[in-house]
Amino acid sequence: MGAALAAEARRRGAEVTLVASNLAVPMPVGVDVVQAPTAEDVARETLARGDADVVVMAAAVADYRPASSRGGQTAEGRRAPGR
């Protein structure tokens, strides 16, 4: 949806910067696209553009992350610690 909103804003004459993560659609023509693969990257890149007149947010970014990561997969049949 964010790419479609960006494309429509550009079509209407706006200068548009799209901060995007994992786009599954073609990048909009005439739009400055900034790739931001993680939620942290999206936040950093968005905040770095504080001079915008309008900000439209259409992402479904998780607002949490695990306190620690074990890496890899848990073997089938094993429960995660604390469960």
C-alpha positions in Angstrom: 0.0 0.0 0.0 2.9 2.4 0.8 4.2 2.2 -2.8 0.7 2.9 -4.2 0.3 5.9 -1.9 3.8 7.2 -2.9 3.0 6.8 -6.6 -0.3 8.6 -6.3 1.3 11.5 -4.4 4.0 11.8 -7.1 1.3 11.7 -9.8 -0.3 14.6 -8.1 2.9 16.6 -8.1 4.5 16.0 -4.7 8.2 15.3 -4.2 8.1 11.9 -2.6 10.6 9.8 -0.6 9.5 6.3 0.1 11.2 4.5 3.0 10.6 0.9 2.1 11.2 -2.5 3.5 10.9 -5.7 1.4 8.9 -4.3 -1.4 6.9 -7.0 -3.2 5.8 -4.6 -6.0 7.8 -2.5 -8.5 9.3 0.7 -7.1 7.2 3.7 -8.1 8.6 5.8 -11.0 9.8 9.3 -10.0 9.9 8.5 -6.3 13.1 8.5 -4.2 13.2 5.1 -2.6 15.2 4.4 0.5 15.7 0.7 1.3 15.3 0.0 5.0 15.4 -3.8 5.6 14.7 -3.8 9.4 12.3 -2.0 11.7 15.2 -0.1 13.2 16.3 1.0 9.7 12.8 2.2 8.9 12.7 4.2 12.2 16.2 5.7 11.6 15.6 6.6 8.0 12.2 8.1 8.7 13.4 10.2 11.6 16.4 11.4 9.5 13.9 13.1 7.2 12.3 15.4 9.8 11.9 18.3 7.3 8.9 16.7 5.5 5.7 18.7 5.1 3.6 15.6 5.3 4.3 12.0 6.5 2.1 9.1 5.6 2.8 5.8 7.3 1.4 2.6 5.9 3.7 0.0 7.4 2.9 -3.1 9.5 6.1 -3.0 11.4 6.4 -4.9 14.7 6.7 -2.6 17.7 8.7 -5.2 19.7 11.7 -7.5 19.5 13.0 -10.4 21.6 15.3 -9.4 24.5 17.8 -11.9 23.2 18.3 -14.2 20.2 19.5 -17.8 20.4 20.1 -18.0 16.7 19.2 -21.1 14.6 16.1 -23.2 15.1 14.8 -25.1 18.1 14.8 -28.8 17.5 11.4 -30.3 16.9 9.6 -31.4 20.1 11.7 -29.1 22.3 10.1 -26.2 24.1 11.6 -22.8 24.3 13.1 -21.9 27.7 10.5 -20.7 30.2 7.6 -22.5 28.6 
